[in-house]
Amino acid sequence: LLLLGFVFAEQIQSYTESITLNENIIFSKSSPYQRIIVTSDKGVARLYLNNNLQFSSADEYRYHEALVHPGLSRIKDPKHVLILGGGDGLAVREVLKYPGVDSITLVDLDSAVTSVFRNSKFLGKLNDNALSSSKLKVINTDAFSWLKNNQRVFDFIIIDFPDPSNFSVGKLYTTSFYREIKKALAPEGAFVVQSTSPYIA
């Protein structure tokens, strides 16, 4: 029984997740960093990371438009944009609406997330195939470490991390992290950070 449980662990886990979420799971995978689940129910896709809902396709545009446009639209002639997190490509989609932007650098820890959102036709429709843009460079590594070694300067920086519910994510909401952001920011540049209520996280 233990051997069977080991062999079919992924299928058993997917089955129990479909019962728990009560949604049709179209993709599930455990990466070295997190459990990734994508569901599709009545034409609405949802992304769950470690069983926490990250977005629903029914209303994600509200979040991503608010994340990108108020800041980016105030930058005069932005050329280079950095996105930290946001491996689903939805923030990239919004940045690509600015034809003057020459390059977008996306730094996301988990290659499993960027890969599924680049290679799935269904999920590619959500981000308008933004992760296949010739303007985009995807780097799958830890954002803090990458920033410490970064020599480039960006006109606009988008910080789209999960809420700081543990130490590894919490270090991305520290003064040390923001010092590194300042070094990477052009003198007339701006950055935006997604943030939830401090009462929740």
LOVEXVO-702357 format. One record per residue (C-alpha): residue number from 1; residue in three letters; x, y, z. Coordinates in nm, 3 decimals. Example, Ala and Ser with C-alpha at 12.3 -4.5 7.8 and 13.67 -1.06 7.14 Angstrom:
{pos=1 | code=Ala | east=1.230 | north=-0.450 | up=0.780}
{pos=2 | code=Ser | east=1.367 | north=-0.106 | up=0.714}
This chain:
{pos=1 | code=Leu | east=0.000 | north=0.000 | up=0.000}
{pos=2 | code=Leu | east=0.282 | north=0.239 | up=0.082}
{pos=3 | code=Leu | east=0.449 | north=0.163 | up=-0.251}
{pos=4 | code=Leu | east=0.124 | north=0.222 | up=-0.441}
{pos=5 | code=Gly | east=0.072 | north=0.545 | up=-0.250}
{pos=6 | code=Phe | east=0.421 | north=0.659 | up=-0.347}
{pos=7 | code=Val | east=0.379 | north=0.567 | up=-0.716}
{pos=8 | code=Phe | east=0.040 | north=0.737 | up=-0.749}
{pos=9 | code=Ala | east=0.107 | north=1.025 | up=-0.506}
{pos=10 | code=Glu | east=0.065 | north=1.298 | up=-0.771}
{pos=11 | code=Gln | east=-0.267 | north=1.155 | up=-0.894}
{pos=12 | code=Ile | east=-0.395 | north=1.112 | up=-0.538}
{pos=13 | code=Gln | east=-0.295 | north=1.467 | up=-0.449}
{pos=14 | code=Ser | east=-0.461 | north=1.607 | up=-0.763}
{pos=15 | code=Tyr | east=-0.780 | north=1.415 | up=-0.686}
{pos=16 | code=Thr | east=-0.799 | north=1.543 | up=-0.328}
{pos=17 | code=Glu | east=-0.726 | north=1.898 | up=-0.446}
{pos=18 | code=Ser | east=-1.009 | north=1.883 | up=-0.699}
{pos=19 | code=Ile | east=-1.246 | north=1.777 | up=-0.420}
{pos=20 | code=Thr | east=-1.115 | north=2.049 | up=-0.185}
{pos=21 | code=Leu | east=-1.129 | north=2.328 | up=-0.442}
{pos=22 | code=Asn | east=-1.446 | north=2.193 | up=-0.606}
{pos=23 | code=Glu | east=-1.308 | north=2.307 | up=-0.943}
{pos=24 | code=Asn | east=-1.179 | north=2.138 | up=-1.257}
{pos=25 | code=Ile | east=-0.799 | north=2.121 | up=-1.229}
{pos=26 | code=Ile | east=-0.629 | north=2.163 | up=-1.566}
{pos=27 | code=Phe | east=-0.271 | north=2.183 | up=-1.436}
{pos=28 | code=Ser | east=-0.105 | north=2.086 | up=-1.111}
{pos=29 | code=Lys | east=0.260 | north=2.053 | up=-1.025}
{pos=30 | code=Ser | east=0.486 | north=2.068 | up=-0.724}
{pos=31 | code=Ser | east=0.794 | north=2.277 | up=-0.798}
{pos=32 | code=Pro | east=1.090 | north=2.307 | up=-0.559}
{pos=33 | code=Tyr | east=0.925 | north=2.624 | up=-0.426}
{pos=34 | code=Gln | east=0.549 | north=2.572 | up=-0.421}
{pos=35 | code=Arg | east=0.244 | north=2.374 | up=-0.526}
{pos=36 | code=Ile | east=0.099 | north=2.520 | up=-0.849}
{pos=37 | code=Ile | east=-0.264 | north=2.456 | up=-0.942}
{pos=38 | code=Val | east=-0.456 | north=2.606 | up=-1.233}
{pos=39 | code=Thr | east=-0.831 | north=2.544 | up=-1.252}
{pos=40 | code=Ser | east=-1.090 | north=2.617 | up=-1.515}
{pos=41 | code=Asp | east=-1.457 | north=2.631 | up=-1.425}
{pos=42 | code=Lys | east=-1.725 | north=2.773 | up=-1.659}
{pos=43 | code=Gly | east=-1.460 | north=2.956 | up=-1.861}
{pos=44 | code=Val | east=-1.299 | north=3.116 | up=-1.555}
{pos=45 | code=Ala | east=-0.936 | north=3.025 | up=-1.483}
{pos=46 | code=Arg | east=-0.784 | north=3.050 | up=-1.137}
{pos=47 | code=Leu | east=-0.425 | north=3.018 | up=-1.020}
{pos=48 | code=Tyr | east=-0.354 | north=2.876 | up=-0.675}
{pos=49 | code=Leu | east=-0.007 | north=2.874 | up=-0.519}
{pos=50 | code=Asn | east=0.015 | north=2.660 | up=-0.207}
{pos=51 | code=Asn | east=-0.367 | north=2.657 | up=-0.202}
{pos=52 | code=Asn | east=-0.382 | north=3.039 | up=-0.190}
{pos=53 | code=Leu | east=-0.578 | north=3.201 | up=-0.471}
{pos=54 | code=Gln | east=-0.351 | north=3.432 | up=-0.672}
{pos=55 | code=Phe | east=-0.597 | north=3.545 | up=-0.938}
{pos=56 | code=Ser | east=-0.922 | north=3.469 | up=-1.115}
{pos=57 | code=Ser | east=-0.947 | north=3.548 | up=-1.486}
{pos=58 | code=Ala | east=-1.291 | north=3.697 | up=-1.418}
{pos=59 | code=Asp | east=-1.143 | north=4.005 | up=-1.250}
{pos=60 | code=Glu | east=-0.762 | north=3.991 | up=-1.259}
{pos=61 | code=Tyr | east=-0.755 | north=4.287 | up=-1.500}
{pos=62 | code=Arg | east=-0.861 | north=4.517 | up=-1.214}
{pos=63 | code=Tyr | east=-0.552 | north=4.426 | up=-1.016}
{pos=64 | code=His | east=-0.303 | north=4.427 | up=-1.304}
{pos=65 | code=Glu | east=-0.428 | north=4.750 | up=-1.462}
{pos=66 | code=Ala | east=-0.408 | north=4.923 | up=-1.122}
{pos=67 | code=Leu | east=-0.063 | north=4.775 | up=-1.063}
{pos=68 | code=Val | east=0.085 | north=4.898 | up=-1.390}
{pos=69 | code=His | east=-0.089 | north=5.198 | up=-1.546}
{pos=70 | code=Pro | east=-0.104 | north=5.467 | up=-1.272}
{pos=71 | code=Gly | east=0.274 | north=5.450 | up=-1.231}
{pos=72 | code=Leu | east=0.393 | north=5.370 | up=-1.582}
{pos=73 | code=Ser | east=0.170 | north=5.629 | up=-1.747}
{pos=74 | code=Arg | east=0.338 | north=5.910 | up=-1.549}
{pos=75 | code=Ile | east=0.690 | north=5.821 | up=-1.668}
{pos=76 | code=Lys | east=0.805 | north=6.033 | up=-1.962}
{pos=77 | code=Asp | east=0.922 | north=5.807 | up=-2.246}
{pos=78 | code=Pro | east=0.982 | north=5.485 | up=-2.045}
{pos=79 | code=Lys | east=1.221 | north=5.246 | up=-2.220}
{pos=80 | code=His | east=1.324 | north=4.982 | up=-1.967}
{pos=81 | code=Val | east=1.088 | north=4.810 | up=-1.723}
{pos=82 | code=Leu | east=1.171 | north=4.559 | up=-1.449}
{pos=83 | code=Ile | east=0.907 | north=4.323 | up=-1.310}
{pos=84 | code=Leu | east=0.991 | north=4.129 | up=-0.993}
{pos=85 | code=Gly | east=0.753 | north=3.837 | up=-0.946}
{pos=86 | code=Gly | east=0.454 | north=3.824 | up=-1.179}
{pos=87 | code=Gly | east=0.554 | north=3.498 | up=-1.346}
{pos=88 | code=Asp | east=0.203 | north=3.460 | up=-1.488}
{pos=89 | code=Gly | east=0.283 | north=3.732 | up=-1.744}
{pos=90 | code=Leu | east=-0.027 | north=3.939 | up=-1.667}
{pos=91 | code=Ala | east=0.170 | north=4.248 | up=-1.562}
{pos=92 | code=Val | east=0.391 | north=4.201 | up=-1.871}
{pos=93 | code=Arg | east=0.073 | north=4.207 | up=-2.082}
{pos=94 | code=Glu | east=-0.015 | north=4.550 | up=-1.944}
{pos=95 | code=Val | east=0.338 | north=4.690 | up=-1.992}
{pos=96 | code=Leu | east=0.335 | north=4.577 | up=-2.357}
{pos=97 | code=Lys | east=0.048 | north=4.822 | up=-2.416}
{pos=98 | code=Tyr | east=0.317 | north=5.095 | up=-2.416}
{pos=99 | code=Pro | east=0.480 | north=5.070 | up=-2.760}
{pos=100 | code=Gly | east=0.770 | north=5.295 | up=-2.656}
{pos=101 | code=Val | east=0.897 | north=5.039 | up=-2.403}
{pos=102 | code=Asp | east=1.207 | north=4.873 | up=-2.551}
{pos=103 | code=Ser | east=1.278 | north=4.603 | up=-2.295}
{pos=104 | code=Ile | east=1.109 | north=4.425 | up=-2.007}
{pos=105 | code=Thr | east=1.305 | north=4.215 | up=-1.759}
{pos=106 | code=Leu | east=1.098 | north=3.967 | up=-1.558}
{pos=107 | code=Val | east=1.264 | north=3.813 | up=-1.253}
{pos=108 | code=Asp | east=1.055 | north=3.533 | up=-1.104}
{pos=109 | code=Leu | east=1.187 | north=3.259 | up=-0.877}
{pos=110 | code=Asp | east=0.983 | north=2.968 | up=-1.012}
{pos=111 | code=Ser | east=1.051 | north=2.855 | up=-1.369}
{pos=112 | code=Ala | east=0.753 | north=2.616 | up=-1.343}
{pos=113 | code=Val | east=0.516 | north=2.915 | up=-1.328}
{pos=114 | code=Thr | east=0.672 | north=3.108 | up=-1.616}
{pos=115 | code=Ser | east=0.693 | north=2.790 | up=-1.822}
{pos=116 | code=Val | east=0.326 | north=2.692 | up=-1.789}
{pos=117 | code=Phe | east=0.208 | north=3.047 | up=-1.860}
{pos=118 | code=Arg | east=0.433 | north=3.064 | up=-2.166}
{pos=119 | code=Asn | east=0.363 | north=2.719 | up=-2.313}
{pos=120 | code=Ser | east=-0.008 | north=2.660 | up=-2.241}
{pos=121 | code=Lys | east=-0.237 | north=2.785 | up=-2.520}
{pos=122 | code=Phe | east=-0.521 | north=2.833 | up=-2.270}
{pos=123 | code=Leu | east=-0.310 | north=3.037 | up=-2.024}
{pos=124 | code=Gly | east=-0.131 | north=3.218 | up=-2.307}
{pos=125 | code=Lys | east=-0.466 | north=3.368 | up=-2.403}
{pos=126 | code=Leu | east=-0.493 | north=3.523 | up=-2.056}
{pos=127 | code=Asn | east=-0.164 | north=3.710 | up=-2.088}
{pos=128 | code=Asp | east=-0.194 | north=3.769 | up=-2.466}
{pos=129 | code=Asn | east=0.117 | north=3.550 | up=-2.511}
{pos=130 | code=Ala | east=0.316 | north=3.823 | up=-2.335}
{pos=131 | code=Leu | east=0.581 | north=3.577 | up=-2.215}
{pos=132 | code=Ser | east=0.676 | north=3.510 | up=-2.578}
{pos=133 | code=Ser | east=0.737 | north=3.879 | up=-2.658}
{pos=134 | code=Ser | east=1.073 | north=3.963 | up=-2.817}
{pos=135 | code=Lys | east=1.096 | north=4.260 | up=-2.577}
{pos=136 | code=Leu | east=1.091 | north=4.029 | up=-2.274}
{pos=137 | code=Lys | east=1.381 | north=3.863 | up=-2.094}
{pos=138 | code=Val | east=1.279 | north=3.608 | up=-1.828}
{pos=139 | code=Ile | east=1.522 | north=3.533 | up=-1.545}
{pos=140 | code=Asn | east=1.427 | north=3.257 | up=-1.302}
{pos=141 | code=Thr | east=1.613 | north=3.331 | up=-0.982}
{pos=142 | code=Asp | east=1.573 | north=3.490 | up=-0.640}
{pos=143 | code=Ala | east=1.486 | north=3.858 | up=-0.687}
{pos=144 | code=Phe | east=1.688 | north=3.981 | up=-0.387}
{pos=145 | code=Ser | east=2.005 | north=3.803 | up=-0.499}
{pos=146 | code=Trp | east=1.955 | north=3.919 | up=-0.857}
{pos=147 | code=Leu | east=1.912 | north=4.283 | up=-0.748}
{pos=148 | code=Lys | east=2.236 | north=4.274 | up=-0.548}
{pos=149 | code=Asn | east=2.428 | north=4.178 | up=-0.863}
{pos=150 | code=Asn | east=2.229 | north=4.393 | up=-1.105}
{pos=151 | code=Gln | east=2.412 | north=4.677 | up=-1.283}
{pos=152 | code=Arg | east=2.123 | north=4.801 | up=-1.500}
{pos=153 | code=Val | east=1.892 | north=5.097 | up=-1.435}
{pos=154 | code=Phe | east=1.519 | north=5.087 | up=-1.507}
{pos=155 | code=Asp | east=1.263 | north=5.358 | up=-1.572}
{pos=156 | code=Phe | east=0.986 | north=5.166 | up=-1.398}
{pos=157 | code=Ile | east=0.993 | north=4.877 | up=-1.153}
{pos=158 | code=Ile | east=0.691 | north=4.662 | up=-1.072}
{pos=159 | code=Ile | east=0.707 | north=4.454 | up=-0.755}
{pos=160 | code=Asp | east=0.443 | north=4.181 | up=-0.771}
{pos=161 | code=Phe | east=0.526 | north=3.939 | up=-0.491}
{pos=162 | code=Pro | east=0.291 | north=3.730 | up=-0.277}
{pos=163 | code=Asp | east=0.200 | north=3.865 | up=0.065}
{pos=164 | code=Pro | east=0.485 | north=3.828 | up=0.318}
{pos=165 | code=Ser | east=0.353 | north=3.528 | up=0.506}
{pos=166 | code=Asn | east=0.695 | north=3.369 | up=0.573}
{pos=167 | code=Phe | east=1.061 | north=3.470 | up=0.609}
{pos=168 | code=Ser | east=1.167 | north=3.390 | up=0.251}
{pos=169 | code=Val | east=0.899 | north=3.623 | up=0.113}
{pos=170 | code=Gly | east=0.923 | north=3.868 | up=0.405}
{pos=171 | code=Lys | east=1.284 | north=3.958 | up=0.315}
{pos=172 | code=Leu | east=1.141 | north=4.112 | up=-0.005}
{pos=173 | code=Tyr | east=0.957 | north=4.371 | up=0.205}
{pos=174 | code=Thr | east=1.255 | north=4.505 | up=0.399}
{pos=175 | code=Thr | east=1.456 | north=4.828 | up=0.395}
{pos=176 | code=Ser | east=1.753 | north=4.630 | up=0.262}
{pos=177 | code=Phe | east=1.546 | north=4.521 | up=-0.036}
{pos=178 | code=Tyr | east=1.425 | north=4.875 | up=-0.105}
{pos=179 | code=Arg | east=1.785 | north=5.004 | up=-0.095}
{pos=180 | code=Glu | east=1.859 | north=4.765 | up=-0.381}
{pos=181 | code=Ile | east=1.549 | north=4.888 | up=-0.564}
{pos=182 | code=Lys | east=1.672 | north=5.247 | up=-0.531}
{pos=183 | code=Lys | east=2.004 | north=5.154 | up=-0.695}
{pos=184 | code=Ala | east=1.820 | north=4.998 | up=-0.990}
{pos=185 | code=Leu | east=1.584 | north=5.292 | up=-1.040}
{pos=186 | code=Ala | east=1.651 | north=5.573 | up=-1.289}
{pos=187 | code=Pro | east=1.659 | north=5.926 | up=-1.136}
{pos=188 | code=Glu | east=1.318 | north=6.015 | up=-1.284}
{pos=189 | code=Gly | east=1.184 | north=5.662 | up=-1.250}
{pos=190 | code=Ala | east=0.916 | north=5.516 | up=-1.026}
{pos=191 | code=Phe | east=0.827 | north=5.183 | up=-0.874}
{pos=192 | code=Val | east=0.508 | north=5.023 | up=-0.756}
{pos=193 | code=Val | east=0.454 | north=4.754 | up=-0.492}
{pos=194 | code=Gln | east=0.149 | north=4.538 | up=-0.445}
{pos=195 | code=Ser | east=0.054 | north=4.544 | up=-0.080}
{pos=196 | code=Thr | east=-0.227 | north=4.400 | up=0.122}
{pos=197 | code=Ser | east=-0.370 | north=4.515 | up=0.450}
{pos=198 | code=Pro | east=-0.110 | north=4.494 | up=0.733}
{pos=199 | code=Tyr | east=-0.387 | north=4.344 | up=0.946}
{pos=200 | code=Ile | east=-0.391 | north=4.038 | up=0.717}
{pos=201 | code=Ala | east=-0.018 | north=3.990 | up=0.649}
